[in-house]
Amino acid sequence: MRCYVEPSPAGGYFVRLRGEAAPLSRHDTEEEAEAAAAAYQRGLERRDVGEYVVLRDGAEVIVRAVRPEDKPLFVAGWSHLSDASVYRRFLASRPGLTVDELAFFTEIDHVDHEAIGAMDTASGEGVGVARYVRELERPHVAEAAVTVVDAWQHRGLGSKLLRRLTARATENRIKVFTASLLASNDAMLTLFDRLGAVSVTRRDGPTLEIDVELPVELPTLEHTLREAAAGRVRGRHA
């Protein structure tokens, strides 16, 4: 994957990922755009930093906290999501992520907004992400979601990402996850049910809103996730 800079028709400069239509970011000057492109490229080349995780079929991924320079992974990963997977995640059809959405999904504080991503160790491609965003009105509550590209679904990756996200949430004093999802999304309902007590708070046609009570402690994961978020874990973990 290679990044490049081109002028924006509306002024300024876009950074793009070769082969993808959606821009990664927009900048006022060419110098800023070139600096961003270089940062994205360095991020793509840093494949070995994170927690090595083996899935139940023997496949291996690297799991770590999402960084701003991960925008190329999000854009490339979108092309590996089917229309059905996109609809299950966003409850709507959509062609891709905007520049503003890419910034929101990657430029995070890791406290009120956390995201844990997974990369294929063989290709370096992003294959999944679990995310929470804390509610301002209820700081002990956060909306959570998990996305896994189609080829990596039903292999145990979603549960591993969600468990690690939960460890980060409990460290940051979040006690409840909320989620909006299709009532037919059995895979996500099962993931949340394994995590904690699930209660349906609202039904609206084919969609549900649920609350999930988080476990009080996840002591075996807290240290690992803290290290992985800092990019220091190199060992292999379940």
C-alpha positions as CSV (number, residue, x, y, z in Angstrom):
1,M,0.0,0.0,0.0
2,R,1.4,3.4,-1.0
3,C,0.2,6.9,-0.2
4,Y,0.4,9.9,-2.4
5,V,-0.6,13.6,-2.5
6,E,-2.8,15.4,-5.0
7,P,-4.5,18.8,-5.2
8,S,-8.1,18.9,-3.9
9,P,-10.6,20.4,-6.4
10,A,-12.0,22.5,-3.6
11,G,-8.6,23.8,-2.6
12,G,-5.9,22.3,-0.4
13,Y,-4.4,18.8,-0.8
14,F,-5.7,15.3,-0.4
15,V,-3.6,12.3,0.8
16,R,-4.8,9.2,-1.0
17,L,-4.0,5.5,-0.8
18,R,-3.1,4.1,-4.2
19,G,-6.0,2.0,-5.7
20,E,-8.6,3.5,-3.4
21,A,-11.1,6.2,-4.3
22,A,-11.6,7.7,-0.8
23,P,-9.0,10.2,0.4
24,L,-7.3,9.6,3.7
25,S,-7.1,13.3,4.8
26,R,-7.2,16.8,3.5
27,H,-4.6,19.5,4.3
28,D,-4.3,23.2,3.6
29,T,-0.7,23.1,2.3
30,E,1.3,20.6,0.2
31,E,3.9,20.4,2.9
32,E,1.3,19.3,5.5
33,A,0.0,16.7,3.1
34,E,3.4,15.3,2.3
35,A,4.2,15.1,6.1
36,A,0.9,13.2,6.6
37,A,1.5,10.9,3.7
38,A,5.0,10.1,5.2
39,A,3.4,9.3,8.6
40,Y,0.9,7.0,7.0
41,Q,3.6,5.2,5.1
42,R,5.7,4.7,8.3
43,G,2.6,3.4,10.0
44,L,2.0,0.8,7.2
45,E,5.6,-0.4,7.6
46,R,5.4,-0.8,11.4
47,R,3.8,-4.3,11.2
48,D,5.4,-6.0,14.2
49,V,4.4,-3.7,17.1
50,G,1.5,-5.0,19.2
51,E,0.2,-8.2,20.8
52,Y,0.4,-11.4,18.8
53,V,-2.8,-13.3,19.0
54,V,-3.6,-16.8,17.6
55,L,-7.2,-17.5,16.6
56,R,-8.9,-20.8,17.0
57,D,-8.1,-21.8,13.4
58,G,-4.4,-21.1,13.9
59,A,-4.3,-17.8,12.1
60,E,-2.3,-15.0,13.7
61,V,-3.0,-11.4,14.1
62,I,-1.4,-8.4,15.7
63,V,-3.7,-6.5,18.1
64,R,-3.0,-3.0,19.3
65,A,-4.6,0.4,19.9
66,V,-5.6,2.3,16.8
67,R,-3.3,5.2,15.9
68,P,-3.9,8.3,13.6
69,E,-1.6,6.9,11.0
70,D,-3.9,3.9,10.6
71,K,-6.2,5.7,8.2
72,P,-4.9,3.6,5.2
73,L,-5.9,0.4,7.0
74,F,-9.4,1.7,7.4
75,V,-9.8,2.7,3.8
76,A,-8.3,-0.5,2.5
77,G,-10.3,-2.6,4.9
78,W,-13.6,-1.0,3.8
79,S,-13.2,-2.8,0.4
80,H,-13.1,-6.1,2.2
81,L,-16.5,-5.5,3.9
82,S,-19.6,-6.7,2.0
83,D,-22.7,-4.6,1.8
84,A,-24.3,-6.8,4.4
85,S,-21.4,-6.3,6.8
86,V,-21.5,-2.6,6.3
87,Y,-25.3,-2.5,7.0
88,R,-24.9,-4.6,10.1
89,R,-22.3,-2.2,11.5
90,F,-23.9,1.1,10.6
91,L,-27.6,0.1,10.2
92,A,-27.5,1.9,6.8
93,S,-25.9,1.4,3.4
94,R,-23.0,3.6,2.6
95,P,-20.2,3.8,0.0
96,G,-17.3,4.5,2.3
97,L,-15.8,6.7,5.0
98,T,-15.4,10.4,4.7
99,V,-12.3,12.3,5.6
100,D,-14.0,13.5,8.8
101,E,-15.1,10.0,9.7
102,L,-11.6,8.7,9.2
103,A,-10.3,11.4,11.6
104,F,-13.0,10.5,14.2
105,F,-12.2,6.8,14.0
106,T,-8.4,7.1,14.3
107,E,-7.6,10.3,16.2
108,I,-8.7,9.2,19.6
109,D,-7.8,9.8,23.2
110,H,-7.8,6.2,24.4
111,V,-9.9,7.1,27.5
112,D,-13.2,8.5,26.4
113,H,-12.8,7.0,23.0
114,E,-10.9,3.7,22.5
115,A,-10.4,1.5,19.6
116,I,-8.4,-1.8,19.4
117,G,-7.5,-3.0,15.9
118,A,-6.2,-6.3,14.5
119,M,-3.8,-6.7,11.5
120,D,-3.1,-9.9,9.6
121,T,0.5,-10.8,10.3
122,A,1.1,-12.1,6.8
123,S,-0.3,-9.1,4.8
124,G,-0.2,-6.3,7.3
125,E,-3.9,-5.5,6.3
126,G,-6.4,-4.4,8.9
127,V,-8.9,-7.1,9.5
128,G,-11.0,-5.9,12.5
129,V,-11.6,-3.3,15.1
130,A,-13.5,-3.0,18.4
131,R,-14.4,0.5,19.6
132,Y,-16.2,2.3,22.5
133,V,-17.2,5.9,22.8
134,R,-18.1,7.2,26.2
135,E,-21.5,9.0,26.6
136,L,-21.1,12.6,27.9
137,E,-24.4,12.5,29.9
138,R,-23.6,9.1,31.5
139,P,-19.8,8.8,31.9
140,H,-20.0,5.2,33.2
141,V,-21.6,4.2,29.9
142,A,-20.1,3.8,26.4
143,E,-21.4,2.8,23.0
144,A,-19.5,-0.2,21.7
145,A,-19.2,-1.9,18.3
146,V,-17.1,-4.5,16.6
147,T,-16.3,-4.8,12.9
148,V,-14.5,-7.7,11.3
149,V,-13.9,-7.9,7.5
150,D,-15.8,-10.7,5.9
151,A,-12.9,-13.2,5.3
152,W,-12.1,-13.1,9.0
153,Q,-15.6,-13.5,10.5
154,H,-16.6,-16.6,12.5
155,R,-13.0,-17.3,13.4
156,G,-13.0,-15.9,17.0
157,L,-11.4,-12.5,16.2
158,G,-14.5,-10.5,17.3
159,S,-14.6,-12.0,20.7
160,K,-10.8,-11.4,21.3
161,L,-11.1,-7.8,20.2
162,L,-14.2,-7.2,22.4
163,R,-12.6,-8.8,25.4
164,R,-9.5,-6.5,25.1
165,L,-11.8,-3.5,24.5
166,T,-13.6,-4.4,27.7
167,A,-10.4,-4.5,29.6
168,R,-9.6,-1.0,28.5
169,A,-13.1,0.2,29.3
170,T,-13.0,-1.2,32.9
171,E,-9.6,0.5,33.4
172,N,-11.3,3.8,32.4
173,R,-14.2,3.3,34.8
174,I,-16.8,2.3,32.2
175,K,-19.4,-0.1,33.6
176,V,-21.9,-0.5,30.8
177,F,-21.7,-0.9,27.1
178,T,-24.6,0.1,24.9
179,A,-25.1,-1.0,21.3
180,S,-27.6,-0.5,18.5
181,L,-27.8,-3.6,16.2
182,L,-30.1,-5.7,14.1
183,A,-32.2,-8.2,16.0
184,S,-31.0,-10.7,13.4
185,N,-27.3,-10.1,14.2
186,D,-26.9,-13.3,16.2
187,A,-23.1,-13.1,16.1
188,M,-22.9,-9.8,17.9
189,L,-25.7,-10.6,20.3
190,T,-23.8,-13.8,21.2
191,L,-20.5,-11.8,21.8
192,F,-22.2,-9.4,24.1
193,D,-24.1,-12.1,25.9
194,R,-20.8,-13.9,26.7
195,L,-19.4,-10.6,28.0
196,G,-22.1,-9.8,30.6
197,A,-25.7,-9.5,31.4
198,V,-27.6,-8.1,28.4
199,S,-30.9,-6.2,28.6
200,V,-32.9,-4.9,25.7
201,T,-33.7,-1.2,26.3
202,R,-35.5,-0.4,23.0
203,R,-37.0,-2.1,20.0
204,D,-37.6,-0.3,16.7
205,G,-38.6,-2.6,13.9
206,P,-35.6,-4.8,13.0
207,T,-33.2,-3.0,15.4
208,L,-32.5,-3.3,19.1
209,E,-30.8,-1.1,21.6
210,I,-29.1,-3.1,24.4
211,D,-27.2,-2.5,27.6
212,V,-24.4,-4.9,28.6
213,E,-23.1,-4.9,32.2
214,L,-19.4,-5.2,32.1
215,P,-17.4,-7.6,34.3
216,V,-16.0,-6.0,37.4
217,E,-12.5,-7.0,36.7
218,L,-10.4,-8.5,33.9
219,P,-7.1,-8.8,35.8
220,T,-5.4,-11.2,33.3
221,L,-5.8,-8.7,30.5
222,E,-5.2,-5.3,32.0
223,H,-1.5,-5.3,32.0
224,T,-1.3,-6.9,28.5
225,L,-3.6,-4.2,27.1
226,R,-1.7,-1.4,28.7
227,E,1.5,-2.7,27.2
228,A,-0.1,-3.3,23.8
229,A,-1.5,0.2,23.7
230,A,2.0,1.5,24.3
231,G,3.3,-0.7,21.5
232,R,5.6,-2.7,23.7
233,V,4.1,-6.3,23.7
234,R,5.8,-8.8,21.4
235,G,4.8,-12.0,23.1
236,R,2.1,-14.4,22.0
237,H,-1.2,-14.5,23.9
238,A,-4.5,-16.2,23.6
